[in-house]
Amino acid sequence: MVLVEEYKLLAELQRMFGRNKAKGSVWITMKHCTPELRKSGKSRPNRREGGCLVRCNDGKKAFSALIPLKDLPRFQSELSLIMKANMDSLRKKEKRPAAKAAAASASKKHPKKMVSE
């Protein structure tokens, strides 16, 4: 998985959606990250503050970026715009018959015996 800058991640995500428009899937995961401490007790230079790890994957290529907490609201708004723009090719689920219709068809197959007194 390639760690890239946040603007490159958004550009790659746009390309992933374009490649998988007709057929395919794109997965986006977000995970809270805390600074990692070394055994000496000092934090690593690239992870001094917490943030959000964002991963994008389409099954062929994978990209990730570490977004600092101060930039997270702006990043999420840009991500939501990209996602909304590319959600037009979603398919609707087929409606299944209601439970009543299924129960009615089951009762036709096995009718109850009438007992006369």
Backbone as XML, in Angstrom:
<?xml version="1.0"?>
<chain id="A" units="angstrom">
  <residue number="1" name="MET">
    <atom name="N" x="0.855" y="-1.161" z="0.000"/>
    <atom name="CA" x="0.000" y="0.000" z="0.000"/>
    <atom name="C" x="0.903" y="1.225" z="0.000"/>
  </residue>
  <residue number="2" name="VAL">
    <atom name="N" x="0.581" y="2.163" z="-0.851"/>
    <atom name="CA" x="1.396" y="3.350" z="-1.028"/>
    <atom name="C" x="0.850" y="4.469" z="-0.157"/>
  </residue>
  <residue number="3" name="LEU">
    <atom name="N" x="1.719" y="5.082" z="0.650"/>
    <atom name="CA" x="1.327" y="6.215" z="1.484"/>
    <atom name="C" x="1.585" y="7.485" z="0.689"/>
  </residue>
  <residue number="4" name="VAL">
    <atom name="N" x="0.523" y="8.246" z="0.393"/>
    <atom name="CA" x="0.629" y="9.456" z="-0.417"/>
    <atom name="C" x="0.082" y="10.650" z="0.357"/>
  </residue>
  <residue number="5" name="GLU">
    <atom name="N" x="0.257" y="11.833" z="-0.219"/>
    <atom name="CA" x="-0.303" y="13.049" z="0.367"/>
    <atom name="C" x="-1.816" y="13.047" z="0.160"/>
  </residue>
  <residue number="6" name="GLU">
    <atom name="N" x="-2.516" y="13.870" z="0.942"/>
    <atom name="CA" x="-3.979" y="13.834" z="0.895"/>
    <atom name="C" x="-4.541" y="14.299" z="-0.446"/>
  </residue>
  <residue number="7" name="TYR">
    <atom name="N" x="-3.945" y="15.287" z="-1.087"/>
    <atom name="CA" x="-4.471" y="15.742" z="-2.378"/>
    <atom name="C" x="-4.248" y="14.685" z="-3.454"/>
  </residue>
  <residue number="8" name="LYS">
    <atom name="N" x="-3.144" y="13.926" z="-3.359"/>
    <atom name="CA" x="-2.906" y="12.837" z="-4.314"/>
    <atom name="C" x="-3.886" y="11.687" z="-4.074"/>
  </residue>
  <residue number="9" name="LEU">
    <atom name="N" x="-4.225" y="11.444" z="-2.825"/>
    <atom name="CA" x="-5.196" y="10.398" z="-2.502"/>
    <atom name="C" x="-6.552" y="10.727" z="-3.113"/>
  </residue>
  <residue number="10" name="LEU">
    <atom name="N" x="-6.970" y="11.986" z="-3.020"/>
    <atom name="CA" x="-8.259" y="12.384" z="-3.600"/>
    <atom name="C" x="-8.244" y="12.244" z="-5.120"/>
  </residue>
  <residue number="11" name="ALA">
    <atom name="N" x="-7.114" y="12.596" z="-5.750"/>
    <atom name="CA" x="-7.001" y="12.455" z="-7.202"/>
    <atom name="C" x="-7.028" y="10.979" z="-7.607"/>
  </residue>
  <residue number="12" name="GLU">
    <atom name="N" x="-6.321" y="10.138" z="-6.877"/>
    <atom name="CA" x="-6.320" y="8.698" z="-7.178"/>
    <atom name="C" x="-7.691" y="8.085" z="-6.934"/>
  </residue>
  <residue number="13" name="LEU">
    <atom name="N" x="-8.375" y="8.556" z="-5.911"/>
    <atom name="CA" x="-9.719" y="8.051" z="-5.631"/>
    <atom name="C" x="-10.666" y="8.396" z="-6.777"/>
  </residue>
  <residue number="14" name="GLN">
    <atom name="N" x="-10.537" y="9.601" z="-7.313"/>
    <atom name="CA" x="-11.359" y="10.005" z="-8.462"/>
    <atom name="C" x="-11.072" y="9.090" z="-9.656"/>
  </residue>
  <residue number="15" name="ARG">
    <atom name="N" x="-9.799" y="8.768" z="-9.878"/>
    <atom name="CA" x="-9.443" y="7.858" z="-10.975"/>
    <atom name="C" x="-9.984" y="6.449" z="-10.732"/>
  </residue>
  <residue number="16" name="MET">
    <atom name="N" x="-9.931" y="5.991" z="-9.488"/>
    <atom name="CA" x="-10.467" y="4.660" z="-9.160"/>
    <atom name="C" x="-11.951" y="4.587" z="-9.463"/>
  </residue>
  <residue number="17" name="PHE">
    <atom name="N" x="-12.685" y="5.622" z="-9.074"/>
    <atom name="CA" x="-14.118" y="5.642" z="-9.368"/>
    <atom name="C" x="-14.355" y="5.635" z="-10.873"/>
  </residue>
  <residue number="18" name="GLY">
    <atom name="N" x="-13.539" y="6.344" z="-11.624"/>
    <atom name="CA" x="-13.679" y="6.366" z="-13.082"/>
    <atom name="C" x="-13.424" y="5.008" z="-13.705"/>
  </residue>
  <residue number="19" name="ARG">
    <atom name="N" x="-12.390" y="4.307" z="-13.228"/>
    <atom name="CA" x="-12.061" y="2.980" z="-13.773"/>
    <atom name="C" x="-13.129" y="1.953" z="-13.448"/>
  </residue>
  <residue number="20" name="ASN">
    <atom name="N" x="-13.772" y="2.089" z="-12.315"/>
    <atom name="CA" x="-14.733" y="1.088" z="-11.860"/>
    <atom name="C" x="-16.173" y="1.546" z="-12.024"/>
  </residue>
  <residue number="21" name="LYS">
    <atom name="N" x="-16.413" y="2.496" z="-12.895"/>
    <atom name="CA" x="-17.756" y="3.054" z="-13.059"/>
    <atom name="C" x="-18.731" y="1.998" z="-13.594"/>
  </residue>
  <residue number="22" name="ALA">
    <atom name="N" x="-18.347" y="1.303" z="-14.662"/>
    <atom name="CA" x="-19.250" y="0.333" z="-15.279"/>
    <atom name="C" x="-19.371" y="-0.928" z="-14.433"/>
  </residue>
  <residue number="23" name="LYS">
    <atom name="N" x="-18.251" y="-1.432" z="-13.963"/>
    <atom name="CA" x="-18.283" y="-2.662" z="-13.186"/>
    <atom name="C" x="-17.094" y="-2.667" z="-12.243"/>
  </residue>
  <residue number="24" name="GLY">
    <atom name="N" x="-17.362" y="-2.899" z="-10.995"/>
    <atom name="CA" x="-16.284" y="-2.952" z="-10.019"/>
    <atom name="C" x="-16.683" y="-2.265" z="-8.725"/>
  </residue>
  <residue number="25" name="SER">
    <atom name="N" x="-15.785" y="-2.296" z="-7.758"/>
    <atom name="CA" x="-16.045" y="-1.720" z="-6.444"/>
    <atom name="C" x="-14.842" y="-0.916" z="-5.987"/>
  </residue>
  <residue number="26" name="VAL">
    <atom name="N" x="-15.110" y="0.043" z="-5.127"/>
    <atom name="CA" x="-14.057" y="0.830" z="-4.494"/>
    <atom name="C" x="-14.343" y="0.815" z="-3.002"/>
  </residue>
  <residue number="27" name="TRP">
    <atom name="N" x="-13.338" y="0.463" z="-2.212"/>
    <atom name="CA" x="-13.479" y="0.434" z="-0.763"/>
    <atom name="C" x="-12.699" y="1.588" z="-0.159"/>
  </residue>
  <residue number="28" name="ILE">
    <atom name="N" x="-13.321" y="2.271" z="0.781"/>
    <atom name="CA" x="-12.683" y="3.361" z="1.501"/>
    <atom name="C" x="-12.814" y="3.053" z="2.983"/>
  </residue>
  <residue number="29" name="THR">
    <atom name="N" x="-11.691" y="3.056" z="3.682"/>
    <atom name="CA" x="-11.719" y="2.832" z="5.120"/>
    <atom name="C" x="-11.014" y="3.985" z="5.812"/>
  </residue>
  <residue number="30" name="MET">
    <atom name="N" x="-11.532" y="4.323" z="6.979"/>
    <atom name="CA" x="-10.936" y="5.391" z="7.781"/>
    <atom name="C" x="-10.683" y="4.822" z="9.175"/>
  </residue>
  <residue number="31" name="LYS">
    <atom name="N" x="-9.503" y="5.120" z="9.712"/>
    <atom name="CA" x="-9.122" y="4.576" z="11.005"/>
    <atom name="C" x="-8.419" y="5.662" z="11.809"/>
  </residue>
  <residue number="32" name="HIS">
    <atom name="N" x="-8.821" y="5.801" z="13.067"/>
    <atom name="CA" x="-8.183" y="6.770" z="13.944"/>
    <atom name="C" x="-6.772" y="6.301" z="14.282"/>
  </residue>
  <residue number="33" name="CYS">
    <atom name="N" x="-5.804" y="7.189" z="14.181"/>
    <atom name="CA" x="-4.423" y="6.851" z="14.485"/>
    <atom name="C" x="-3.917" y="7.720" z="15.616"/>
  </residue>
  <residue number="34" name="THR">
    <atom name="N" x="-3.204" y="7.104" z="16.512"/>
    <atom name="CA" x="-2.552" y="7.827" z="17.591"/>
    <atom name="C" x="-1.053" y="7.803" z="17.332"/>
  </residue>
  <residue number="35" name="PRO">
    <atom name="N" x="-0.323" y="8.745" z="17.888"/>
    <atom name="CA" x="1.132" y="8.745" z="17.662"/>
    <atom name="C" x="1.777" y="7.484" z="18.213"/>
  </residue>
  <residue number="36" name="GLU">
    <atom name="N" x="2.675" y="6.907" z="17.439"/>
    <atom name="CA" x="3.390" y="5.724" z="17.889"/>
    <atom name="C" x="4.602" y="6.158" z="18.700"/>
  </residue>
  <residue number="37" name="LEU">
    <atom name="N" x="4.836" y="5.480" z="19.774"/>
    <atom name="CA" x="5.995" y="5.774" z="20.598"/>
    <atom name="C" x="7.059" y="4.705" z="20.382"/>
  </residue>
  <residue number="38" name="ARG">
    <atom name="N" x="8.289" y="5.157" z="20.332"/>
    <atom name="CA" x="9.393" y="4.211" z="20.243"/>
    <atom name="C" x="9.672" y="3.662" z="21.632"/>
  </residue>
  <residue number="39" name="LYS">
    <atom name="N" x="10.555" y="2.719" z="21.701"/>
    <atom name="CA" x="10.920" y="2.162" z="23.003"/>
    <atom name="C" x="11.572" y="3.216" z="23.885"/>
  </residue>
  <residue number="40" name="SER">
    <atom name="N" x="12.197" y="4.211" z="23.244"/>
    <atom name="CA" x="12.851" y="5.262" z="24.016"/>
    <atom name="C" x="11.837" y="6.252" z="24.595"/>
  </residue>
  <residue number="41" name="GLY">
    <atom name="N" x="10.586" y="6.195" z="24.165"/>
    <atom name="CA" x="9.550" y="7.082" z="24.681"/>
    <atom name="C" x="9.304" y="8.292" z="23.803"/>
  </residue>
  <residue number="42" name="LYS">
    <atom name="N" x="10.076" y="8.438" z="22.734"/>
    <atom name="CA" x="9.884" y="9.565" z="21.822"/>
    <atom name="C" x="8.993" y="9.123" z="20.671"/>
  </residue>
  <residue number="43" name="SER">
    <atom name="N" x="8.202" y="10.052" z="20.154"/>
    <atom name="CA" x="7.335" y="9.714" z="19.032"/>
    <atom name="C" x="8.116" y="9.797" z="17.728"/>
  </residue>
  <residue number="44" name="ARG">
    <atom name="N" x="7.645" y="9.106" z="16.748"/>
    <atom name="CA" x="8.290" y="9.136" z="15.439"/>
    <atom name="C" x="8.061" y="10.493" z="14.801"/>
  </residue>
  <residue number="45" name="PRO">
    <atom name="N" x="8.989" y="10.977" z="13.988"/>
    <atom name="CA" x="8.860" y="12.328" z="13.445"/>
    <atom name="C" x="7.639" y="12.532" z="12.550"/>
  </residue>
  <residue number="46" name="ASN">
    <atom name="N" x="7.221" y="11.523" z="11.802"/>
    <atom name="CA" x="6.091" y="11.705" z="10.900"/>
    <atom name="C" x="4.745" y="11.493" z="11.593"/>
  </residue>
  <residue number="47" name="ARG">
    <atom name="N" x="4.743" y="11.078" z="12.845"/>
    <atom name="CA" x="3.484" y="10.851" z="13.560"/>
    <atom name="C" x="3.513" y="11.534" z="14.924"/>
  </residue>
  <residue number="48" name="ARG">
    <atom name="N" x="3.768" y="12.815" z="14.929"/>
    <atom name="CA" x="3.821" y="13.538" z="16.197"/>
    <atom name="C" x="2.435" y="13.810" z="16.751"/>
  </residue>
  <residue number="49" name="GLU">
    <atom name="N" x="1.467" y="13.964" z="15.884"/>
    <atom name="CA" x="0.106" y="14.188" z="16.350"/>
    <atom name="C" x="-0.799" y="13.101" z="15.792"/>
  </residue>
  <residue number="50" name="GLY">
    <atom name="N" x="-1.921" y="12.935" z="16.409"/>
    <atom name="CA" x="-2.864" y="11.926" z="15.946"/>
    <atom name="C" x="-3.500" y="12.357" z="14.641"/>
  </residue>
  <residue number="51" name="GLY">
    <atom name="N" x="-4.233" y="11.470" z="14.066"/>
    <atom name="CA" x="-4.889" y="11.784" z="12.815"/>
    <atom name="C" x="-5.798" y="10.653" z="12.385"/>
  </residue>
  <residue number="52" name="CYS">
    <atom name="N" x="-6.052" y="10.626" z="11.108"/>
    <atom name="CA" x="-6.934" y="9.632" z="10.533"/>
    <atom name="C" x="-6.225" y="8.983" z="9.354"/>
  </residue>
  <residue number="53" name="LEU">
    <atom name="N" x="-6.145" y="7.673" z="9.373"/>
    <atom name="CA" x="-5.559" y="6.934" z="8.274"/>
    <atom name="C" x="-6.685" y="6.575" z="7.317"/>
  </residue>
  <residue number="54" name="VAL">
    <atom name="N" x="-6.569" y="7.026" z="6.072"/>
    <atom name="CA" x="-7.589" y="6.772" z="5.055"/>
    <atom name="C" x="-6.988" y="5.838" z="4.022"/>
  </residue>
  <residue number="55" name="ARG">
    <atom name="N" x="-7.683" y="4.739" z="3.762"/>
    <atom name="CA" x="-7.230" y="3.755" z="2.776"/>
    <atom name="C" x="-8.258" y="3.660" z="1.660"/>
  </residue>
  <residue number="56" name="CYS">
    <atom name="N" x="-7.774" y="3.603" z="0.425"/>
    <atom name="CA" x="-8.634" y="3.427" z="-0.756"/>
    <atom name="C" x="-8.116" y="2.223" z="-1.527"/>
  </residue>
  <residue number="57" name="ASN">
    <atom name="N" x="-9.035" y="1.353" z="-1.936"/>
    <atom name="CA" x="-8.651" y="0.116" z="-2.587"/>
    <atom name="C" x="-9.718" y="-0.257" z="-3.601"/>
  </residue>
  <residue number="58" name="ASP">
    <atom name="N" x="-9.284" y="-0.704" z="-4.778"/>
    <atom name="CA" x="-10.248" y="-1.197" z="-5.766"/>
    <atom name="C" x="-9.971" y="-2.642" z="-6.149"/>
  </residue>
  <residue number="59" name="GLY">
    <atom name="N" x="-9.140" y="-3.322" z="-5.397"/>
    <atom name="CA" x="-8.810" y="-4.709" z="-5.690"/>
    <atom name="C" x="-7.542" y="-4.836" z="-6.508"/>
  </residue>
  <residue number="60" name="LYS">
    <atom name="N" x="-7.153" y="-3.788" z="-7.219"/>
    <atom name="CA" x="-5.937" y="-3.809" z="-8.025"/>
    <atom name="C" x="-4.887" y="-2.863" z="-7.453"/>
  </residue>
  <residue number="61" name="LYS">
    <atom name="N" x="-5.318" y="-1.664" z="-7.122"/>
    <atom name="CA" x="-4.408" y="-0.664" z="-6.572"/>
    <atom name="C" x="-4.916" y="-0.230" z="-5.201"/>
  </residue>
  <residue number="62" name="ALA">
    <atom name="N" x="-3.971" y="0.138" z="-4.345"/>
    <atom name="CA" x="-4.332" y="0.592" z="-3.012"/>
    <atom name="C" x="-3.493" y="1.812" z="-2.658"/>
  </residue>
  <residue number="63" name="PHE">
    <atom name="N" x="-4.139" y="2.805" z="-2.068"/>
    <atom name="CA" x="-3.464" y="4.015" z="-1.643"/>
    <atom name="C" x="-3.927" y="4.355" z="-0.239"/>
  </residue>
  <residue number="64" name="SER">
    <atom name="N" x="-3.064" y="5.024" z="0.501"/>
    <atom name="CA" x="-3.448" y="5.457" z="1.835"/>
    <atom name="C" x="-2.803" y="6.802" z="2.119"/>
  </residue>
  <residue number="65" name="ALA">
    <atom name="N" x="-3.399" y="7.520" z="3.068"/>
    <atom name="CA" x="-2.873" y="8.825" z="3.486"/>
    <atom name="C" x="-3.156" y="9.001" z="4.966"/>
  </residue>
  <residue number="66" name="LEU">
    <atom name="N" x="-2.259" y="9.683" z="5.639"/>
    <atom name="CA" x="-2.432" y="10.016" z="7.036"/>
    <atom name="C" x="-2.848" y="11.481" z="7.107"/>
  </residue>
  <residue number="67" name="ILE">
    <atom name="N" x="-4.094" y="11.732" z="7.506"/>
    <atom name="CA" x="-4.652" y="13.081" z="7.538"/>
    <atom name="C" x="-4.537" y="13.616" z="8.963"/>
  </residue>
  <residue number="68" name="PRO">
    <atom name="N" x="-3.872" y="14.752" z="9.168"/>
    <atom name="CA" x="-3.804" y="15.334" z="10.516"/>
    <atom name="C" x="-5.181" y="15.777" z="10.990"/>
  </residue>
  <residue number="69" name="LEU">
    <atom name="N" x="-5.370" y="15.810" z="12.294"/>
    <atom name="CA" x="-6.676" y="16.171" z="12.857"/>
    <atom name="C" x="-7.123" y="17.569" z="12.458"/>
  </residue>
  <residue number="70" name="LYS">
    <atom name="N" x="-6.188" y="18.499" z="12.319"/>
    <atom name="CA" x="-6.577" y="19.871" z="11.969"/>
    <atom name="C" x="-7.106" y="19.975" z="10.540"/>
  </residue>
  <residue number="71" name="ASP">
    <atom name="N" x="-6.704" y="19.068" z="9.649"/>
    <atom name="CA" x="-7.162" y="19.098" z="8.253"/>
    <atom name="C" x="-8.314" y="18.147" z="7.982"/>
  </residue>
  <residue number="72" name="LEU">
    <atom name="N" x="-8.734" y="17.410" z="8.975"/>
    <atom name="CA" x="-9.740" y="16.369" z="8.768"/>
    <atom name="C" x="-11.101" y="16.894" z="8.303"/>
  </residue>
  <residue number="73" name="PRO">
    <atom name="N" x="-11.657" y="17.984" z="8.870"/>
    <atom name="CA" x="-12.963" y="18.457" z="8.375"/>
    <atom name="C" x="-12.938" y="18.869" z="6.902"/>
  </residue>
  <residue number="74" name="ARG">
    <atom name="N" x="-11.869" y="19.521" z="6.487"/>
    <atom name="CA" x="-11.753" y="19.930" z="5.081"/>
    <atom name="C" x="-11.627" y="18.698" z="4.185"/>
  </residue>
  <residue number="75" name="PHE">
    <atom name="N" x="-10.830" y="17.730" z="4.609"/>
    <atom name="CA" x="-10.653" y="16.510" z="3.824"/>
    <atom name="C" x="-11.963" y="15.746" z="3.694"/>
  </residue>
  <residue number="76" name="GLN">
    <atom name="N" x="-12.709" y="15.643" z="4.791"/>
    <atom name="CA" x="-13.973" y="14.907" z="4.755"/>
    <atom name="C" x="-14.987" y="15.587" z="3.839"/>
  </residue>
  <residue number="77" name="SER">
    <atom name="N" x="-14.994" y="16.911" z="3.798"/>
    <atom name="CA" x="-15.924" y="17.596" z="2.896"/>
    <atom name="C" x="-15.538" y="17.353" z="1.442"/>
  </residue>
  <residue number="78" name="GLU">
    <atom name="N" x="-14.233" y="17.356" z="1.133"/>
    <atom name="CA" x="-13.794" y="17.068" z="-0.233"/>
    <atom name="C" x="-14.072" y="15.617" z="-0.607"/>
  </residue>
  <residue number="79" name="LEU">
    <atom name="N" x="-13.877" y="14.718" z="0.337"/>
    <atom name="CA" x="-14.158" y="13.297" z="0.097"/>
    <atom name="C" x="-15.646" y="13.071" z="-0.153"/>
  </residue>
  <residue number="80" name="SER">
    <atom name="N" x="-16.496" y="13.758" z="0.604"/>
    <atom name="CA" x="-17.941" y="13.587" z="0.410"/>
    <atom name="C" x="-18.382" y="14.108" z="-0.948"/>
  </residue>
  <residue number="81" name="LEU">
    <atom name="N" x="-17.767" y="15.181" z="-1.442"/>
    <atom name="CA" x="-18.097" y="15.686" z="-2.772"/>
    <atom name="C" x="-17.729" y="14.668" z="-3.847"/>
  </residue>
  <residue number="82" name="ILE">
    <atom name="N" x="-16.562" y="14.056" z="-3.716"/>
    <atom name="CA" x="-16.136" y="13.044" z="-4.691"/>
    <atom name="C" x="-17.065" y="11.838" z="-4.643"/>
  </residue>
  <residue number="83" name="MET">
    <atom name="N" x="-17.424" y="11.409" z="-3.447"/>
    <atom name="CA" x="-18.297" y="10.243" z="-3.321"/>
    <atom name="C" x="-19.691" y="10.526" z="-3.874"/>
  </residue>
  <residue number="84" name="LYS">
    <atom name="N" x="-20.241" y="11.701" z="-3.590"/>
    <atom name="CA" x="-21.566" y="12.049" z="-4.106"/>
    <atom name="C" x="-21.572" y="12.125" z="-5.624"/>
  </residue>
  <residue number="85" name="ALA">
    <atom name="N" x="-20.489" y="12.629" z="-6.198"/>
    <atom name="CA" x="-20.406" y="12.754" z="-7.652"/>
    <atom name="C" x="-20.338" y="11.395" z="-8.337"/>
  </residue>
  <residue number="86" name="ASN">
    <atom name="N" x="-19.835" y="10.385" z="-7.652"/>
    <atom name="CA" x="-19.646" y="9.070" z="-8.268"/>
    <atom name="C" x="-20.631" y="8.022" z="-7.798"/>
  </residue>
  <residue number="87" name="MET">
    <atom name="N" x="-21.663" y="8.402" z="-7.104"/>
    <atom name="CA" x="-22.647" y="7.436" z="-6.624"/>
    <atom name="C" x="-23.826" y="7.288" z="-7.575"/>
  </residue>
  <residue number="88" name="ASP">
    <atom name="N" x="-23.732" y="7.798" z="-8.784"/>
    <atom name="CA" x="-24.858" y="7.744" z="-9.700"/>
    <atom name="C" x="-25.000" y="6.395" z="-10.390"/>
  </residue>
  <residue number="89" name="SER">
    <atom name="N" x="-23.998" y="5.552" z="-10.346"/>
    <atom name="CA" x="-24.099" y="4.268" z="-11.034"/>
    <atom name="C" x="-24.461" y="3.118" z="-10.095"/>
  </residue>
  <residue number="90" name="LEU">
    <atom name="N" x="-24.975" y="3.434" z="-8.935"/>
    <atom name="CA" x="-25.401" y="2.383" z="-8.005"/>
    <atom name="C" x="-26.670" y="1.719" z="-8.516"/>
  </residue>
  <residue number="91" name="ARG">
    <atom name="N" x="-26.767" y="0.426" z="-8.313"/>
    <atom name="CA" x="-27.956" y="-0.311" z="-8.722"/>
    <atom name="C" x="-28.901" y="-0.437" z="-7.545"/>
  </residue>
  <residue number="92" name="LYS">
    <atom name="N" x="-30.190" y="-0.392" z="-7.836"/>
    <atom name="CA" x="-31.182" y="-0.589" z="-6.790"/>
    <atom name="C" x="-31.341" y="-2.075" z="-6.522"/>
  </residue>
  <residue number="93" name="LYS">
    <atom name="N" x="-31.603" y="-2.401" z="-5.283"/>
    <atom name="CA" x="-31.834" y="-3.791" z="-4.923"/>
    <atom name="C" x="-33.193" y="-4.232" z="-5.435"/>
  </residue>
  <residue number="94" name="GLU">
    <atom name="N" x="-33.276" y="-5.500" z="-5.817"/>
    <atom name="CA" x="-34.553" y="-6.048" z="-6.255"/>
    <atom name="C" x="-35.434" y="-6.256" z="-5.038"/>
  </residue>
  <residue number="95" name="LYS">
    <atom name="N" x="-36.680" y="-5.855" z="-5.174"/>
    <atom name="CA" x="-37.605" y="-6.017" z="-4.058"/>
    <atom name="C" x="-38.073" y="-7.463" z="-4.007"/>
  </residue>
  <residue number="96" name="ARG">
    <atom name="N" x="-38.053" y="-8.005" z="-2.818"/>
    <atom name="CA" x="-38.533" y="-9.369" z="-2.615"/>
    <atom name="C" x="-39.972" y="-9.287" z="-2.145"/>
  </residue>
  <residue number="97" name="PRO">
    <atom name="N" x="-40.739" y="-10.351" z="-2.361"/>
    <atom name="CA" x="-42.124" y="-10.320" z="-1.909"/>
    <atom name="C" x="-42.195" y="-10.151" z="-0.391"/>
  </residue>
  <residue number="98" name="ALA">
    <atom name="N" x="-43.236" y="-9.510" z="0.026"/>
    <atom name="CA" x="-43.419" y="-9.257" z="1.461"/>
    <atom name="C" x="-43.637" y="-10.569" z="2.204"/>
  </residue>
  <residue number="99" name="ALA">
    <atom name="N" x="-43.514" y="-10.521" z="3.491"/>
    <atom name="CA" x="-43.660" y="-11.723" z="4.313"/>
    <atom name="C" x="-45.075" y="-12.285" z="4.214"/>
  </residue>
  <residue number="100" name="LYS">
    <atom name="N" x="-46.044" y="-11.396" z="4.067"/>
    <atom name="CA" x="-47.432" y="-11.861" z="3.955"/>
    <atom name="C" x="-47.640" y="-12.657" z="2.684"/>
  </residue>
  <residue number="101" name="ALA">
    <atom name="N" x="-47.073" y="-12.185" z="1.590"/>
    <atom name="CA" x="-47.228" y="-12.903" z="0.328"/>
    <atom name="C" x="-46.539" y="-14.261" z="0.406"/>
  </residue>
  <residue number="102" name="ALA">
    <atom name="N" x="-45.416" y="-14.312" z="1.071"/>
    <atom name="CA" x="-44.709" y="-15.581" z="1.232"/>
    <atom name="C" x="-45.509" y="-16.531" z="2.117"/>
  </residue>
  <residue number="103" name="ALA">
    <atom name="N" x="-46.123" y="-16.002" z="3.161"/>
    <atom name="CA" x="-46.931" y="-16.837" z="4.052"/>
    <atom name="C" x="-48.183" y="-17.332" z="3.335"/>
  </residue>
  <residue number="104" name="ALA">
    <atom name="N" x="-48.776" y="-16.489" z="2.501"/>
    <atom name="CA" x="-49.970" y="-16.890" z="1.768"/>
    <atom name="C" x="-49.653" y="-18.001" z="0.773"/>
  </residue>
  <residue number="105" name="SER">
    <atom name="N" x="-48.512" y="-17.884" z="0.104"/>
    <atom name="CA" x="-48.154" y="-18.937" z="-0.846"/>
    <atom name="C" x="-47.818" y="-20.235" z="-0.115"/>
  </residue>
  <residue number="106" name="ALA">
    <atom name="N" x="-47.275" y="-20.137" z="1.077"/>
    <atom name="CA" x="-46.969" y="-21.335" z="1.861"/>
    <atom name="C" x="-48.251" y="-22.021" z="2.312"/>
  </residue>
  <residue number="107" name="SER">
    <atom name="N" x="-49.285" y="-21.242" z="2.655"/>
    <atom name="CA" x="-50.535" y="-21.844" z="3.108"/>
    <atom name="C" x="-51.290" y="-22.491" z="1.947"/>
  </residue>
  <residue number="108" name="LYS">
    <atom name="N" x="-51.095" y="-22.012" z="0.736"/>
    <atom name="CA" x="-51.732" y="-22.631" z="-0.427"/>
    <atom name="C" x="-51.107" y="-23.993" z="-0.714"/>
  </residue>
  <residue number="109" name="LYS">
    <atom name="N" x="-49.825" y="-24.118" z="-0.434"/>
    <atom name="CA" x="-49.155" y="-25.384" z="-0.685"/>
    <atom name="C" x="-49.580" y="-26.447" z="0.320"/>
  </residue>
  <residue number="110" name="HIS">
    <atom name="N" x="-49.783" y="-26.021" z="1.549"/>
    <atom name="CA" x="-50.157" y="-26.948" z="2.608"/>
    <atom name="C" x="-51.439" y="-26.456" z="3.276"/>
  </residue>
  <residue number="111" name="PRO">
    <atom name="N" x="-52.587" y="-26.737" z="2.681"/>
    <atom name="CA" x="-53.824" y="-26.243" z="3.289"/>
    <atom name="C" x="-54.112" y="-26.969" z="4.606"/>
  </residue>
  <residue number="112" name="LYS">
    <atom name="N" x="-54.722" y="-26.233" z="5.484"/>
    <atom name="CA" x="-55.075" y="-26.799" z="6.786"/>
    <atom name="C" x="-56.297" y="-27.686" z="6.615"/>
  </residue>
  <residue number="113" name="LYS">
    <atom name="N" x="-56.318" y="-28.777" z="7.334"/>
    <atom name="CA" x="-57.450" y="-29.694" z="7.275"/>
    <atom name="C" x="-58.560" y="-29.156" z="8.171"/>
  </residue>
  <residue number="114" name="MET">
    <atom name="N" x="-59.752" y="-29.159" z="7.644"/>
    <atom name="CA" x="-60.889" y="-28.693" z="8.415"/>
    <atom name="C" x="-61.483" y="-29.894" z="9.151"/>
  </residue>
  <residue number="115" name="VAL">
    <atom name="N" x="-61.692" y="-29.733" z="10.397"/>
    <atom name="CA" x="-62.287" y="-30.777" z="11.213"/>
    <atom name="C" x="-63.701" y="-30.345" z="11.530"/>
  </residue>
  <residue number="116" name="SER">
    <atom name="N" x="-64.649" y="-31.148" z="11.152"/>
    <atom name="CA" x="-66.048" y="-30.810" z="11.465"/>
    <atom name="C" x="-66.488" y="-31.565" z="12.701"/>
  </residue>
  <residue number="117" name="GLU">
    <atom name="N" x="-67.235" y="-30.885" z="13.503"/>
    <atom name="CA" x="-67.691" y="-31.503" z="14.737"/>
    <atom name="C" x="-69.124" y="-31.885" z="14.671"/>
  </residue>
</chain>
